[in-house]
Amino acid sequence: MRTAVVVFFIMLAAALAWPTPWPTPAPAPSPVVQWYGNPGRSYALSVRPLGVTPDGDARAFVAIAFRDASGAPAKPRHGTDFDYAPSRGSDQWQTRLRFDGPGTIVSVRDEGRVTVRVRANRPAGLGTQTIAFDTRTWTMPRVVAGAVGPHLVRIGWFPRVTRGAVRIERVDAAGVRRGLATVAAPASTWTDDGVVPGTTVRYDVVRPGRGRARVTVTVPPELPRSDATTVRGKGAWLAFSGDPLDPDAYRDLDPDLIAQTAKRAGLRYVELRLAYGAFDEVTPEAKATVDALIDKLSDSGIAVLGWTVPRAVTYEDLARNSAVAAYRTPRGTTLAGLAVDVERGDEFLGDGAPGFTALSTYLHELRRAVGRGVLLVATVEDPFLERLDARRFPYAAIARDADVLQPMTYWRMLGPWDSVEKARTAVAGSIAAVRRLAGRDLPINVGAQTTSLSKRGAPPGPELAAAIAEARAQGALGVTLYDWGGTWPAQWDAVAGEAW
């Protein structure tokens, strides 16, 4: 009899086991740099011109190259940290995957010499170096244009015009010019929001004392339409790395198992991270796996949104978001909208007054580019748990162009909200605060913590179930789990047990 009970228990456990492999705890942040081979003992700087953008910026990439103790090249996997200080203009550090190593992009709008000071924080003891470049030596087009999306074209010129005005003309197929705008100095860019999706547009740009320059732009076709009902119910964020050696590498994604897990848990959508700033997360090596994942989820009736993490209100960043909205697998599966992570901080849209302005305007510019038919879910910081108000975070400005607001309600990370009752209180407080600060009636989708994000750990199943139930009771549109890789079987059980 005991043997029969044991056999029955084993069969039951196998039947109830989640198909997603058991996750491993994420390693704690460490100051130790990891290398592909021998560690770097010195570094050198180099500069590569990147040309002029439709924002009117001339950009250069300052790259860092390491050498080991023997003088041979050394390559970091992660953990390096450098400070960059250009003598003028602005800079933005870049993920190592984008340019195959650490570095920063320096942007200027006026001609001349720029000196960049670089200080090594990690690895420690490598000191400070400087490097310079001079835009006057660059050979490149000085007037450029590009489509931000199917509804927006941006035209830029370098250097910035400081006197007089720039005249923008549209040129038709017969060569006839029609004036569009006169842009008074100081100016380096102009945006055309009157373009027709799927067409080719020609412009003449006339700058004081510099003659006429012609640029041609191919405008992408209209994007697939979607609406807020896509994120009704339960969903999850899912991130991966394009580096096969990273802990969250794309090679470890199993499309079949992920689709099975999502369906069994009752998920209606997955927010798949596809862009970090202007960096395309879908590297050539990862593309086949990512495409298979999108197709498998679609076959299971589960929508996929492109999860993006903006870093600046620039042409390149906005155009990357538009490209994600237009993503289509080789089989023809499209995405159901964008989940746009608008946050403060150096890794996101910035701090202080510039960061506040970027947070206030990014989604508006993206909406102008993609049109009204594309679902935009704005993932925002939680006003209740972080004690934020309109002076510190522009909820109303973001809400004007969003279809859904998605607060990151990570109760255990953001405070001692470590019980069933406290989780309910946190979710209810978050929803009420977002509604008040949004300034208009907008659906709310709660970002619910599943992974361990602080010393308080991950919420157990009953706590997570209570948070989901409270979100539903408070009239939320849905709830999204953060994140897939940190969700454990007991939590999947809790998620599956909460109908939505």
C-alpha positions in Angstrom: 0.0 0.0 0.0 2.8 2.4 0.9 4.5 1.6 -2.4 1.3 2.5 -4.3 1.0 5.8 -2.4 4.6 6.7 -3.2 4.2 5.8 -6.9 1.0 7.9 -7.0 2.8 10.8 -5.4 5.6 10.7 -7.9 3.2 10.6 -10.8 1.2 13.5 -9.3 4.3 15.6 -8.8 5.4 14.9 -12.4 2.0 15.9 -13.7 2.0 19.1 -11.7 5.7 20.1 -12.4 6.1 23.3 -14.3 7.7 22.8 -17.7 10.0 25.8 -17.3 13.3 24.6 -15.8 13.9 25.5 -12.1 15.5 28.9 -12.1 18.8 29.6 -10.3 19.0 32.6 -7.9 20.4 35.7 -9.6 23.9 36.4 -8.3 24.2 39.4 -6.1 25.9 42.5 -7.6 29.6 42.2 -7.4 32.4 44.7 -7.9 34.6 41.9 -9.4 35.2 42.2 -13.1 34.8 39.0 -15.1 36.9 38.3 -18.1 36.8 36.0 -21.1 40.4 35.1 -20.6 43.3 36.8 -18.7 42.3 40.0 -16.8 43.1 43.4 -18.2 46.0 45.3 -16.5 45.9 48.4 -18.7 43.7 50.1 -21.1 43.9 52.4 -24.2 41.4 54.8 -25.8 40.4 55.2 -29.4 37.8 57.4 -31.2 35.6 56.5 -34.1 33.4 59.2 -35.8 29.8 58.1 -36.1 28.6 60.9 -38.3 25.7 63.4 -38.0 22.3 62.3 -36.8 18.8 63.8 -37.7 19.0 65.5 -34.3 21.8 67.7 -35.7 24.4 66.0 -33.5 27.9 65.0 -34.6 28.8 61.9 -32.6 31.9 60.0 -31.9 32.4 56.6 -30.1 35.2 56.6 -27.5 36.2 53.0 -27.1 38.2 51.3 -24.3 40.5 48.4 -25.2 42.2 46.3 -22.5 45.6 44.6 -22.4 46.6 41.8 -20.0 49.9 41.6 -18.1 51.7 40.3 -21.2 50.4 43.0 -23.5 47.9 40.8 -25.3 44.3 41.9 -25.8 41.9 41.3 -22.9 38.1 41.3 -23.1 35.7 41.9 -20.2 32.5 39.9 -19.8 30.9 42.4 -17.4 31.6 44.4 -14.3 33.7 47.3 -15.7 32.9 50.8 -14.7 34.2 54.1 -16.2 33.4 57.8 -15.8 33.4 59.9 -19.0 33.7 63.7 -19.1 33.7 65.5 -22.4 34.9 69.1 -22.5 31.6 70.0 -24.2 28.5 68.4 -25.5 27.0 65.3 -23.8 27.9 61.6 -23.5 26.1 58.3 -23.0 27.8 55.1 -21.9 27.0 52.1 -24.0 26.3 48.5 -23.2 29.4 46.3 -24.0 27.4 44.2 -26.6 26.6 47.2 -28.8 30.2 48.0 -29.8 31.8 44.8 -28.5 33.3 46.5 -25.5 32.9 49.4 -23.0 32.8 52.9 -24.2 30.7 56.1 -24.6 29.0 58.1 -27.4 29.9 61.8 -27.3 27.5 64.2 -29.0 28.1 67.8 -30.0 26.2 70.4 -32.0 29.0 72.9 -32.7 32.2 72.4 -34.8 35.6 72.1 -33.2 37.8 70.1 -30.8 36.5 68.0 -28.0 38.6 66.4 -25.2 37.2 63.4 -23.3 38.5 62.5 -19.9 38.1 58.9 -18.9 38.5 57.5 -15.4 38.6 53.8 -14.5 36.6 53.0 -11.4 36.5 49.2 -12.0 39.0 47.6 -12.5 40.6 49.8 -9.8 44.0 51.3 -10.2 44.0 51.8 -13.9 43.9 55.6 -13.6 42.7 58.4 -15.9 43.3 59.0 -19.6 42.3 61.6 -22.1 41.6 61.6 -25.8 40.5 64.3 -28.2 38.8 64.6 -31.6 38.0 67.5 -33.9 34.9 67.5 -36.0 36.5 69.9 -38.5 38.6 67.1 -39.8 35.6 64.7 -40.4 34.4 64.1 -43.9 30.7 63.3 -43.7 27.3 64.5 -44.8 26.4 67.6 -42.7 22.6 67.5 -43.5 20.8 64.2 -42.8 17.3 63.0 -42.4 15.6 59.8 -41.2 12.1 58.4 -40.5 11.5 58.1 -36.7 8.5 56.0 -37.6 5.7 55.9 -40.2 4.3 59.3 -39.1 7.4 61.3 -38.3 10.6 62.4 -40.2 13.4 64.3 -38.5 15.9 66.4 -40.4 19.2 67.6 -38.8 22.2 69.8 -39.8 25.6 70.3 -38.4 26.9 72.5 -37.1 24.1 74.2 -35.4 22.9 77.4 -37.1 23.3 80.3 -34.7 22.2 83.2 -36.9 19.4 83.7 -39.3 17.0 80.9 -40.2 16.9 77.5 -41.9 14.4 77.0 -44.7 12.9 73.5 -45.2 11.2 72.7 -48.5 9.5 69.5 -49.8 10.3 68.5 -53.3 7.7 66.6 -55.3 8.3 64.0 -58.1 8.4 66.8 -60.7 11.1 68.6 -58.8 8.8 71.4 -57.7 9.7 72.7 -54.2 7.1 73.8 -51.6 8.1 75.6 -48.4 7.3 73.6 -45.3 9.0 75.5 -42.5 11.3 78.3 -41.5 13.4 77.4 -38.4 14.9 80.4 -36.6 18.3 80.2 -35.0 19.7 78.7 -32.8 18.6 75.5 -34.5 20.0 72.1 -35.5 16.9 70.0 -36.3 13.3 70.1 -37.5 10.5 67.4 -37.5 7.9 66.8 -40.2 4.8 65.2 -38.8 2.8 65.5 -42.0 4.4 62.5 -43.8 2.4 59.6 -45.3 3.3 56.1 -44.2 4.9 54.0 -46.9 6.1 56.9 -49.1 9.4 58.4 -50.1 9.9 62.1 -49.3 12.5 64.5 -50.6 13.6 67.7 -48.8 15.8 70.7 -49.6 17.4 72.3 -46.6 18.7 75.8 -47.1 21.1 77.1 -44.4 22.4 80.7 -44.2 25.6 81.0 -46.2 25.8 77.3 -47.0 23.5 76.8 -50.0 21.0 74.1 -50.6 21.3 70.4 -49.5 18.8 67.7 -50.6 17.9 64.6 -48.5 15.6 61.7 -49.3 13.7 59.7 -46.7 11.9 56.4 -47.1 9.0 56.4 -44.7 8.0 52.9 -43.3 4.5 51.6 -43.7 1.8 51.9 -41.1 2.2 49.7 -38.0 -0.1 46.9 -36.8 -3.0 48.2 -34.7 -3.6 47.0 -31.1 -5.4 48.2 -28.0 -5.3 48.0 -24.2 -7.3 44.8 -24.1 -4.1 43.0 -25.1 -2.8 43.4 -21.5 -6.0 42.5 -19.7 -5.4 39.7 -17.3 -2.0 38.1 -16.4 1.3 38.5 -18.1 5.1 38.5 -17.5 8.2 40.3 -18.5 10.9 38.2 -20.1 14.5 39.4 -20.7 17.4 37.7 -22.4 21.0 38.5 -23.4 22.4 38.4 -26.9 25.7 37.1 -25.4 25.7 33.2 -25.3 28.0 33.3 -22.3 25.7 35.5 -20.1 23.6 33.9 -17.3 20.4 34.9 -19.1 21.7 34.0 -22.6 19.3 33.5 -25.5 20.6 30.0 -26.0 18.9 29.0 -22.8 15.4 30.1 -24.0 13.2 27.1 -24.8 10.3 28.4 -26.9 8.2 25.3 -26.4 8.6 25.2 -22.6 8.0 28.9 -22.2 4.8 28.7 -24.3 3.7 25.7 -22.2 4.4 27.5 -18.9 2.6 30.7 -20.1 -0.5 28.8 -21.2 -0.7 26.7 -18.1 -0.3 29.7 -15.8 -3.1 31.5 -17.6 -1.0 34.3 -19.1 -2.5 36.3 -21.9 0.7 38.1 -22.9 4.4 38.3 -22.5 6.5 41.6 -22.6 9.7 40.5 -24.3 12.7 42.8 -24.0 13.9 43.8 -27.5 15.7 47.1 -27.1 17.9 49.0 -24.6 18.1 52.5 -25.8 19.3 52.4 -29.4 20.7 48.9 -28.9 18.9 46.1 -30.7 18.7 43.2 -28.2 18.0 40.8 -31.1 21.5 40.1 -32.1 22.0 38.1 -35.4 22.9 35.0 -33.3 19.8 35.3 -31.1 17.3 36.1 -33.8 16.3 32.5 -34.7 15.5 31.7 -31.1 13.7 35.0 -30.5 11.6 34.5 -33.6 10.7 30.9 -32.6 9.7 32.2 -29.2 7.4 34.8 -30.6 5.8 32.3 -33.0 5.3 29.7 -30.3 3.7 32.1 -27.9 1.4 33.3 -30.7 0.5 29.8 -31.6 -0.6 29.3 -27.9 -2.9 32.4 -28.1 -0.5 34.5 -26.1 0.3 38.0 -27.3 3.9 39.4 -27.4 4.6 43.0 -26.7 8.0 44.6 -27.4 9.5 45.6 -24.0 11.9 48.6 -24.6 14.1 50.6 -22.2 14.6 54.2 -23.5 17.7 56.2 -22.6 17.3 59.5 -24.5 14.8 61.5 -26.5 16.9 61.1 -29.6 16.2 60.1 -33.2 18.2 56.9 -32.8 16.5 55.8 -29.6 13.0 56.6 -30.8 13.6 55.0 -34.2 14.7 51.8 -32.4 11.4 51.7 -30.5 9.5 52.2 -33.8 11.5 49.4 -35.3 10.5 47.1 -32.4 6.8 48.0 -33.0 7.3 47.0 -36.6 9.0 43.7 -35.7 7.8 40.7 -37.7 9.1 37.1 -37.6 10.0 35.4 -40.9 6.7 33.5 -40.5 4.9 36.8 -40.4 4.0 37.0 -36.7 3.8 40.6 -35.5 3.9 42.2 -32.0 0.9 43.5 -30.2 2.4 46.8 -29.1 5.1 48.3 -26.9 5.8 48.3 -23.2 8.0 51.3 -22.7 10.0 51.4 -19.5 10.3 55.1 -18.6 12.5 55.4 -15.5 14.9 57.9 -13.8 18.6 57.2 -13.6 21.8 57.0 -15.6 20.7 53.6 -17.0 17.4 55.0 -18.1 16.2 58.6 -19.1 18.5 60.4 -16.7 18.3 62.4 -13.5 17.6 66.0 -12.4 15.9 68.6 -14.7 17.2 67.0 -18.0 15.9 63.6 -16.8 12.5 65.0 -15.9 12.2 66.7 -19.3 13.1 63.4 -21.0 10.6 61.5 -19.0 7.9 64.1 -19.8 8.5 64.1 -23.6 9.7 60.7 -24.6 6.3 59.0 -24.9 4.9 62.0 -26.7 7.5 61.9 -29.4 7.2 58.1 -29.7 3.4 58.5 -30.1 3.9 61.1 -32.8 6.2 58.6 -34.6 4.1 55.4 -34.4 0.6 56.9 -34.6 -2.5 56.4 -32.5 -3.2 52.8 -33.4 -0.2 51.3 -31.6 -0.6 50.1 -28.1 1.8 52.0 -25.8 2.1 50.6 -22.2 4.1 53.1 -20.1 6.0 51.2 -17.3 6.5 53.8 -14.6 8.0 54.0 -11.1 5.5 53.3 -8.3 4.3 56.6 -6.7 3.0 54.9 -3.5 5.9 52.8 -2.6 8.5 55.4 -3.7 6.6 58.3 -2.3 6.7 60.2 -5.6 4.6 63.1 -6.6 4.1 65.2 -9.8 7.2 67.3 -8.9 9.5 64.3 -9.0 7.9 62.2 -11.7 5.7 63.5 -14.6 2.9 61.0 -14.4 0.3 63.2 -16.1 2.7 64.1 -19.0 3.3 60.4 -19.6 -0.4 59.5 -19.3 -1.3 61.9 -22.0 0.1 59.6 -24.7 -0.1 56.2 -23.0 -2.8 53.7 -23.4 -2.0 51.9 -20.2 0.0 52.9 -17.1 2.0 50.1 -15.5 3.5 50.9 -12.1 6.4 48.7 -10.9 4.8 47.7 -7.6 7.8 45.7 -6.2 6.6 45.8 -2.6 9.3 43.7 -1.0 12.1 45.6 -2.9 10.7 49.1 -2.1 9.8 48.6 1.6 9.0 46.2 4.4 5.8 45.0 2.7 6.5 41.4 3.5 3.1 39.8 4.4 -0.2 39.0 2.7 -1.9 42.0 4.2 1.0 44.3 3.5 1.1 43.1 -0.2 -2.6 43.9 -0.5 -2.1 47.4 1.0 0.8 48.1 -1.3 -1.1 47.1 -4.5 -4.2 49.1 -3.4 -2.1 52.2 -2.5 -0.2 52.0 -5.8 -3.3 51.8 -8.0 -5.0 54.7 -6.1 -1.9 56.9 -6.4 -1.4 56.2 -10.1 -5.0 57.1 -10.8 -4.7 60.3 -8.9 -1.5 61.4 -10.5 -2.4 60.4 -14.1 -4.8 63.3 -14.5 -7.1 61.3 -16.7 -9.0 58.0 -16.6 -6.5 55.4 -17.9 -6.3 51.6 -17.5 -3.7 50.4 -14.9 -1.7 47.2 -15.2 0.2 46.4 -12.0 3.8 45.2 -12.3 4.0 42.5 -9.6 7.3 41.4 -8.0 8.1 37.7 -8.3 11.9 37.7 -8.3 14.3 38.5 -5.4 15.2 42.2 -5.7 16.5 43.0 -2.2 17.4 41.4 1.1 13.7 40.8 1.8 13.7 38.2 -1.0 10.9 37.1 -3.3 7.3 37.0 -2.2 6.0 33.5 -1.4 3.0 32.1 -3.3 0.3 33.3 -0.9 1.6 36.8 -0.9 1.8 36.9 -4.7 -1.7 35.5 -5.0 -3.0 38.1 -2.6 -1.4 40.9 -4.7 -3.0 39.6 -7.9 -6.4 39.3 -6.2 -6.1 42.8 -4.8 -5.2 44.2 -8.2 -8.3 42.6 -9.7 -10.5 43.8 -6.8 -9.2 47.4 -7.3 -10.2 47.4 -10.9 -6.8 47.0 -12.5 -6.7 45.9 -16.1 -4.2 43.2 -15.4 -1.0 42.3 -13.6 2.5 41.6 -15.1 5.1 39.5 -13.3 8.7 40.7 -12.9 10.2 38.6 -14.1 10.1 35.3 -15.9 13.6 34.1 -14.9 13.0 34.8 -11.2 9.6 33.2 -10.9 9.7 29.9 -9.0 7.3 26.9 -9.3 5.5 27.8 -6.1 4.9 31.2 -7.5 3.7 29.8 -10.8 1.2 27.7 -8.8 -0.1 30.9 -7.1 -0.4 32.7 -10.5 -2.2 29.8 -12.1 -4.6 29.6 -9.1 -5.7 33.2 -9.6 -8.2 33.4 -12.4 -8.4 36.6 -14.5 
